[in-house]
Amino acid sequence: EKCFKLDDGRNLCSECFQTSVLDTEKLKNIIREVQEFYMEEFNMIISLEFPILLVNRDEMKRVSRKSMCRSPFPRTDFLAPTLFWPCCFAGKVLSVQRCIVRDGNIEAQKTWKKSAKSRKTSMKLGICLLYGMSGLETATTLVLEIMHVWLLSKGVKPMEGEAVSGICQVVGHIWRERYKSSNLSDGGNSESDHRLLTLLEMRKMPRGIGFEKGMKAVEEYGLRFVLDEIVSKGKFPSTHT
C-alpha cells in the first residue's frame, strides 16, 4: 500500500491521505461545519475573532512550550500516540497553507501568522491544529477547542474548576452524538470515519462530576444560559434534578 510522508516525519496511508486536512480551504469548510453545529444545536453564533491554524508536529511542539495555556483535554482524547495537544497560542506561528505532493512526499507551504487580541480581555488568542489529521478528527478537536477559547476570550481563567472542563466535555459529547445520528440516518460517511469514531469513543477522556453537572445544566437551561453563568460566576447554575 502506498504511503505519503509528511514533512514532520509522520506517514499517511492512502485512505488516510484521502480524508486528511492539508490546506486552509479544507479547514475553512470544517470551521463552517463546526459553526453550523453551534448554531443548529444551541442557537449560538460563533464569530471567530481569533485565527485557527494548521501546523506540523515540530511547530506544535514549539508553540506548546511557549503557549499561554494548555488544552484541558488529555492526549487520550486523540487517536494516535504521535499527536500533540492542540493549544491556544500567543505570538507568531508558522502555519501550513497548502501542500504539494511529489513522489509520495507531502511538501507543506507555510507562512507566519499572528494570534489575535481578545476585545474583552486583551489576551492574544488562537488555535493550532495538527495538519494531516482526518476531517473527522480535526472537526472533533475544533468543537472542543472553540469552546475553550471562547471561554478564555470572555475572561474565564484556564482550567477554572470543573465548569470549564465539564462544559467542553458536554459540547464534545453532543457533537459526537450528532455525528453518529447523522451517519445512521443518511447512510454514513467513509468506513475510515466510522473506524475513527469508534476509536474516539474507546479512547475518550473519563467523564467526571463536571460532565454530569454540565449535562444536567444544559438539559435544563440550554447551553447559552449555562455559558453566561460560567462567565459571570465561574460555575454551573443550580439544577432541580
Secondary structure, DSSP 4 states (H G I P E B T S, - for coil): --EEE-TTS-EEEHHHHHHB--SHHHHHHHHHHHHHHHHHHH-------S-EEEE-HHHHHHHHHH-SS--SS-GGGSS-TT----EE--SEEEEEEEEEEETTEEEEEEEEEE-EE-TTT--EE-EEEETT-BHHHHHHHHHHHHHHHHHHHTTPPTT-HHHHHHHHHHHHHHHHHHHHHHHHHHT-S-HHHHHHHHHHHHHPPPP-HHHHHHHHHHHHH-HHHHHHHHHHHSSPPP---
